[in-house]
Amino acid sequence: MKNPWLDIPLEDYESHMTLPQVGQSQLLCQLLSEAIESYRPSSIALLGCAGGNGLERIPSTSVKRAVGIDINQDYLERTADRYKDQIPNLELFAGDLEVDRFVFDPVDLVFAGLIFEYVESKKLLLQALSMLAGEGRLISVIQLPSQIEDVTPSPYTSLKIISSVLHVVPPDKLKTLAHEIGFKVELERVVTATGGKAFQVNTFRAEVR
């Protein structure tokens, strides 16, 4: 079965995510910025990076190297066009986080914003752990149950196809799996986007290996 993310134009996805009734692009960018400010990593990896939302804030931070991973090569090419001059050490990898393996130097922080909804949780946690250096951190952002449809209705109808693969992840299940794999919870909170949906944000710290 072809992954539906391969058929969604980046323009549609980004336009949808920035709509006032969605507001998730702005939220993810802010959460990434807060994580960088709080933990001051020298290297980060964005899982499901799409067009690189948030990377525009990196040049003035502690981050010296950024890794972006996405299943859609077209998204990554747009990311490269936008940020290769701003971030000299930008590494981009196309692949499926559920099945592929990605080889690069470990990073201090992995940011997984609204990607657990599309990849089996245990596999994604193992991927994140394998990418982290020492006691690095994973920031996860997952959608909480809402009366609003899982994919917020908008004029960008191409996004309707992702409903077939989107699944809401119970926060307790994610924490249990993370603990079993080798993470400990450092911080957890709930935030709300302008569109009204709530999201669980967890900071997981890799245990000493």
ABEGO torsion letter per residue (X at the ends): XBBAAAABBAAAAAAAAABAAAGAAAAAAAAAAAAAAAAGBABBBBBGAEAGBGAAAAAABABABBBBBBABAAAAAAAAAAAAAABABBBBBBEBAAABBBBBBBBABBBBBGAAAABBAAAAAAAAAAABBEABBBBBBBBBBBABBABBBBABAAAAAAAAABBBBBAAAAAAAAAAAGBBBABBBBBBBAAGBBBBBBBBBBBBX
